Amino acid sequence: MTAVCRSWRASLADQKINFPAICLMLQEDDTSDNHCFYSMLEEIFDELDLPELREWRCWGSPFGWLVTHDLNCEIRLFNPFSRASFPLPKSSWCIEKLILSINPKESNSNCIVFAIYWGFLDRGRIGFAKPGDLAWRTLIYDDGDDGDDDDEDDDGGGFLWDDAIYFKCNFYGCLNSGEIFLFEDLNGAHPKSVKFASRPPNFHGGRTCYLFDLDGNLCMTCRDPFDVDDGNDDDEDIGYTIKFVIFKLDMDTKSWEKIYSLGDRSLFLGNCCTFTVAAADYPGCKPNCIYSTDASIDVADIGIYDVEKNRDKDIGLEPFPKSKPVEQLLSVAPPVWIIPYPPL
């Protein structure tokens, strides 16, 4: 273990952060290399000096790794606890989100990073690369596409990609319409996205959809849905009271079921690959809750969504514990979920 890790361990011991822990990483200010790691479950802050992240935007993961992108178009995997890093191909894309699918340090890891990025008019493209690749490739809903990212004339289908996931040995993506796509031939000459499931009945999309594994089921939640069942089909309602709707997909029949509970799991989403944890494994973590962040630095989009409380009444997001310090740090950069891995 490196001296940096020993220092981190000692610092955590001083602050009495107990592991395992889920941390919210926040930048102290836009001129400082200090990053605050907030153990929201214990309401404790700690700090790391990370000059490696200067002028980099970050997306988190439950694997202890960040995916980072800087102003010079450099993209990499970076572990803020060990300082290890893996380069990814450079890209001049206007990137909306980077998603780490699998822990890159696991043996025989089929680690792929997905990049949702802006096309000419919208988030019409999704690219992918592995550590060590020389170039990104683009996934397009076109069986004849060669998958190369330098085909700038293709319109990418005009899709609004929202999320991607590695689930039961396959990769899937979702659109903000609620449609699910299977990603095929990622190691071959013609990678493509094939429609796997239509959107749920009476569902007309929303602001952002997220894919996650819930007890071995592929599920999707949508922030601020246009849901006919709930009478929320008015654009003016979006963005005021944050609301989530949850669906479970039957992989055989491709049919959706609307569900009203996460059970004993907690769901983390936002500036990270979407993931769930067993609440009992993380002291202080609330079961059947969604811990939400957003690409914005608007504190109204960040907090805890209690699924049970919101079932009969739209309460929306409740603030994180110690929300005032978090709110002050949010003015600098969007917050990032990360779980130190492996546990110290």
Phi and psi in degrees as a GROMACS rama.xvg file:
@    title "Ramachandran Plot"
@    xaxis  label "Phi"
@    yaxis  label "Psi"
@TYPE xy
-75.16  166.228  THR-2
-62.5154  -34.2429  ALA-3
-60.5751  -44.5973  VAL-4
-65.3761  -38.2902  CYS-5
-63.963  -39.4742  ARG-6
-63.7243  -41.8801  SER-7
-63.5738  -42.3139  TRP-8
-62.5672  -44.6267  ARG-9
-64.2488  -40.7353  ALA-10
-63.173  -42.5149  SER-11
-63.9305  -37.6194  LEU-12
-64.1034  -39.4542  ALA-13
-61.6403  -38.6723  ASP-14
-87.038  -7.28741  GLN-15
64.519  30.3544  LYS-16
-75.9491  124.179  ILE-17
-98.203  141.171  ASN-18
-102.413  150.987  PHE-19
-71.6865  150.326  PRO-20
-141.712  149.644  ALA-21
-107.563  125.439  ILE-22
-114.072  146.001  CYS-23
-103.026  115.176  LEU-24
-91.0177  125.915  MET-25
-131.126  141.86  LEU-26
-83.0748  136.506  GLN-27
-66.5788  -48.455  GLU-28
-161.999  168.996  ASP-29
-76.6062  -1.57512  ASP-30
-112.838  -0.077768  THR-31
-110.988  149.988  SER-32
-89.0114  -2.31795  ASP-33
-74.4016  134.552  ASN-34
-122.818  130.866  HIS-35
-90.0794  133.992  CYS-36
-110.971  112.451  PHE-37
-103.195  112.595  TYR-38
-79.382  88.9753  SER-39
-59.1651  -30.2083  MET-40
-71.3309  -25.2784  LEU-41
-114.373  0.0850399  GLU-42
59.0193  44.4778  GLU-43
-126.232  137.004  ILE-44
-102.29  145.539  PHE-45
-138.347  172.265  ASP-46
-139.989  140.578  GLU-47
-129.607  140.345  LEU-48
-86.8297  115.668  ASP-49
-128.718  74.7334  LEU-50
-62.1183  -20.7209  PRO-51
-63.6635  -18.821  GLU-52
-101.815  10.6756  LEU-53
-62.2612  123.244  ARG-54
63.9741  26.0887  GLU-55
-109.979  141.066  TRP-56
-92.9533  144.156  ARG-57
-125.903  149.429  CYS-58
-128.559  137.284  TRP-59
-94.2573  -178.432  GLY-60
-160.094  165.698  SER-61
-85.1343  8.27535  PRO-62
-102.867  1.77284  PHE-63
87.228  1.03458  GLY-64
-110.875  147.697  TRP-65
-107.108  149.554  LEU-66
-104.623  126.978  VAL-67
-124.545  152.453  THR-68
-144.39  129.305  HIS-69
-116.949  -179.682  ASP-70
-69.4005  -17.2117  LEU-71
-93.4806  14.4263  ASN-72
71.0616  14.0999  CYS-73
-78.8501  139.28  GLU-74
-130.787  138.4  ILE-75
-156.961  165.229  ARG-76
-95.6794  135.006  LEU-77
-140.342  132.139  PHE-78
-102.026  109.738  ASN-79
-70.8244  -11.2654  PRO-80
-94.0182  -33.7405  PHE-81
-106.202  -14.9065  SER-82
71.0375  10.0754  ARG-83
-70.0883  152.71  ALA-84
-150.27  154.182  SER-85
-128.987  128.549  PHE-86
-76.0014  147.066  PRO-87
-119.543  162.883  LEU-88
-59.8849  147.584  PRO-89
-68.7395  155.9  LYS-90
-154.815  137.958  SER-91
-95.0426  9.28268  SER-92
-61.5721  152.838  TRP-93
-86.9149  94.3273  CYS-94
-84.8928  131.596  ILE-95
-91.3348  -39.0617  GLU-96
-159.266  140.496  LYS-97
-115.484  132.706  LEU-98
-125.283  118.228  ILE-99
-88.4206  120.753  LEU-100
-85.9795  -33.4986  SER-101
-145.417  150.425  ILE-102
-60.5637  120.071  ASN-103
-69.6418  -14.9013  PRO-104
-93.7964  -6.0316  LYS-105
-70.7276  145.259  GLU-106
-63.4247  140.377  SER-107
57.3064  31.042  ASN-108
-69.8792  129.371  SER-109
-94.9195  57.4279  ASN-110
-70.6129  121.968  CYS-111
-128.763  136.249  ILE-112
-105.149  129.714  VAL-113
-102.943  142.205  PHE-114
-121.806  115.325  ALA-115
-90.2942  123.881  ILE-116
-140.503  163.357  TYR-117
-81.3305  131.064  TRP-118
-86.0913  -154.464  GLY-119
-64.8731  -40.5416  PHE-120
-120.994  -17.8732  LEU-121
-156.688  -176.593  ASP-122
-77.3126  66.9053  ARG-123
-87.8814  1.09214  GLY-124
-136.004  153.25  ARG-125
-136.339  124.614  ILE-126
-110.875  169.601  GLY-127
-150.006  153.516  PHE-128
-158.095  159.844  ALA-129
-114.092  153.609  LYS-130
-53.5326  129.902  PRO-131
96.1281  -14.0799  GLY-132
-63.9552  154.269  ASP-133
-92.6619  -19.337  LEU-134
-153.24  153.747  ALA-135
-79.3476  152.992  TRP-136
-121.376  153.616  ARG-137
-109.037  133.912  THR-138
-95.9867  124.418  LEU-139
-132.541  146.898  ILE-140
-78.2772  76.3146  TYR-141
-158.852  108.378  ASP-142
-63.5668  -20.5341  ASP-143
-94.8777  0.694153  GLY-144
-74.1643  142.939  ASP-145
-85.429  -2.64629  ASP-146
79.6981  2.03887  GLY-147
-82.9388  142.747  ASP-148
-82.5382  -3.23027  ASP-149
-95.554  9.35842  ASP-150
-86.2857  83.7825  ASP-151
-78.6303  -8.46686  GLU-152
-83.6559  -16.5095  ASP-153
-75.5632  139.283  ASP-154
-88.9815  0.346895  ASP-155
67.2865  11.6747  GLY-156
81.1202  -5.17822  GLY-157
70.3529  18.1246  GLY-158
-75.5335  150.76  PHE-159
-104.981  87.1198  LEU-160
-69.9905  140.142  TRP-161
-118.359  -36.6707  ASP-162
-158.302  164.865  ASP-163
-145.274  155.45  ALA-164
-151.246  148.698  ILE-165
-97.3135  117.641  TYR-166
-140.081  118.205  PHE-167
49.4284  52.7605  LYS-168
71.6845  11.1512  CYS-169
-130.074  161.358  ASN-170
-110.136  134.639  PHE-171
-130.106  155.011  TYR-172
-133.672  159.96  GLY-173
-131.839  151.811  CYS-174
-100.138  163.88  LEU-175
-73.096  -3.58151  ASN-176
-79.5489  -15.7354  SER-177
98.3616  -0.91765  GLY-178
-77.5808  145.565  GLU-179
-111.557  137.741  ILE-180
-123.406  141.873  PHE-181
-96.0275  131.621  LEU-182
-93.5315  123.333  PHE-183
-118.859  153.611  GLU-184
57.1213  41.8142  ASP-185
-68.0989  -22.5924  LEU-186
-98.1481  1.60187  ASN-187
-103.141  -167.025  GLY-188
-82.8068  -20.7846  ALA-189
-130.998  67.9732  HIS-190
-64.2228  141.795  PRO-191
-151.492  161.484  LYS-192
-111.394  126.343  SER-193
-116.3  132.182  VAL-194
-59.8801  126.219  LYS-195
-106.555  -38.5632  PHE-196
-148.871  140.718  ALA-197
-73.3985  170.645  SER-198
-68.55  157.739  ARG-199
-60.5931  152.401  PRO-200
-58.0617  141.147  PRO-201
59.7437  21.6277  ASN-202
-110.76  128.135  PHE-203
-119.894  29.8919  HIS-204
86.0158  -174.653  GLY-205
-172.879  -162.942  GLY-206
-72.5487  -46.7745  ARG-207
-150.771  136.82  THR-208
-110.554  147.519  CYS-209
-131.889  139.766  TYR-210
-102.621  140.734  LEU-211
-155.397  160.005  PHE-212
-95.7001  119.977  ASP-213
-119.707  101.212  LEU-214
53.3449  42.6817  ASP-215
83.6002  7.36167  GLY-216
-111.267  138.189  ASN-217
-79.424  119.372  LEU-218
-123.732  161.405  CYS-219
-137.695  135.295  MET-220
-121.148  150.913  THR-221
-127.47  130.873  CYS-222
-84.258  133.103  ARG-223
52.36  64.6454  ASP-224
-77.5493  149.831  PRO-225
-87.0386  94.4742  PHE-226
-118.048  110.713  ASP-227
-59.2098  -36.8571  VAL-228
-59.1487  -31.8596  ASP-229
-99.7349  4.64286  ASP-230
70.5934  17.4609  GLY-231
-103.97  77.8422  ASN-232
-121.003  26.4224  ASP-233
-108.992  120.772  ASP-234
-54.5082  -32.5044  ASP-235
-68.6697  -17.0592  GLU-236
-78.1917  -21.2243  ASP-237
-69.7603  133.452  ILE-238
94.5399  -0.0873567  GLY-239
-99.9878  -70.7332  TYR-240
-96.7931  111.78  THR-241
-65.4392  133.19  ILE-242
-139.745  146.348  LYS-243
-125.625  143.91  PHE-244
-122.486  143.922  VAL-245
-123.892  137.159  ILE-246
-131.006  148.959  PHE-247
-117.284  135.059  LYS-248
-102.379  129.429  LEU-249
-81.8054  113.428  ASP-250
-69.2628  -21.5566  MET-251
-83.9454  -50.4014  ASP-252
-89.0496  -11.2815  THR-253
62.3077  24.8319  LYS-254
-100.424  151.864  SER-255
-104.559  147.82  TRP-256
-127.316  127.469  GLU-257
-77.235  127.312  LYS-258
-118.779  159.766  ILE-259
-124.974  18.1316  TYR-260
-157.011  146.092  SER-261
-96.6034  3.97974  LEU-262
64.7817  -130.772  GLY-263
-91.2554  13.37  ASP-264
-99.3928  156.809  ARG-265
-119.29  138.238  SER-266
-109.29  130.988  LEU-267
-117.057  128.93  PHE-268
-147.559  165.088  LEU-269
128.702  -120.718  GLY-270
-84.424  61.6918  ASN-271
-168.885  169.911  CYS-272
-72.5192  133.432  CYS-273
-66.3238  133.668  THR-274
-150.364  158.968  PHE-275
-119.12  156.314  THR-276
-134.503  157.136  VAL-277
-75.6799  118.125  ALA-278
-56.9025  -33.9624  ALA-279
-65.8102  -21.0177  ALA-280
-81.2123  -11.1126  ASP-281
-128.115  95.0723  TYR-282
-51.2872  130.874  PRO-283
92.7534  -14.3672  GLY-284
-75.9657  134.148  CYS-285
-90.4762  127.391  LYS-286
-70.517  158.754  PRO-287
58.0686  37.1062  ASN-288
-131.284  150.549  CYS-289
-107.536  122.386  ILE-290
-97.8895  110.514  TYR-291
-113.472  133.573  SER-292
-124.187  178.274  THR-293
-147.796  163.273  ASP-294
-68.1046  -17.8328  ALA-295
-84.1947  171.6  SER-296
-109.837  28.7413  ILE-297
-89.4177  116.322  ASP-298
-61.9464  -20.4562  VAL-299
-65.9894  -21.1916  ALA-300
-94.2016  6.48324  ASP-301
-128.758  129.467  ILE-302
160.82  -161.38  GLY-303
-112.18  128.143  ILE-304
-108.121  109.279  TYR-305
-83.356  110.378  ASP-306
-62.1236  -42.5319  VAL-307
-65.2916  -46.3128  GLU-308
-61.7634  -33.4777  LYS-309
-87.8023  1.74275  ASN-310
-67.8944  -41.2877  ARG-311
-104.031  -14.7861  ASP-312
-147.552  135.747  LYS-313
-78.7977  93.4444  ASP-314
-88.328  -35.3476  ILE-315
84.3141  -157.635  GLY-316
-80.9267  136.546  LEU-317
-98.7289  145.765  GLU-318
-67.0916  151.454  PRO-319
-63.185  153.423  PHE-320
-56.8607  147.941  PRO-321
55.1819  42.4483  LYS-322
-66.1884  -25.4158  SER-323
-64.4734  -50.663  LYS-324
-59.4799  -38.9672  PRO-325
-62.4669  -44.6664  VAL-326
-59.3273  -39.7979  GLU-327
-65.2603  -38.8082  GLN-328
-75.2602  -22.2177  LEU-329
-66.9535  -16.747  LEU-330
-71.1154  -9.95624  SER-331
-95.3685  -53.8395  VAL-332
-154.887  155.099  ALA-333
-59.5902  141.968  PRO-334
-75.7632  157.821  PRO-335
-131.244  130.716  VAL-336
-82.564  136.496  TRP-337
-152.834  142.851  ILE-338
-113.079  118.272  ILE-339
-55.2977  130.133  PRO-340
-144.102  133.387  TYR-341
-73.3817  161.791  PRO-342
-55.6817  138.285  PRO-343
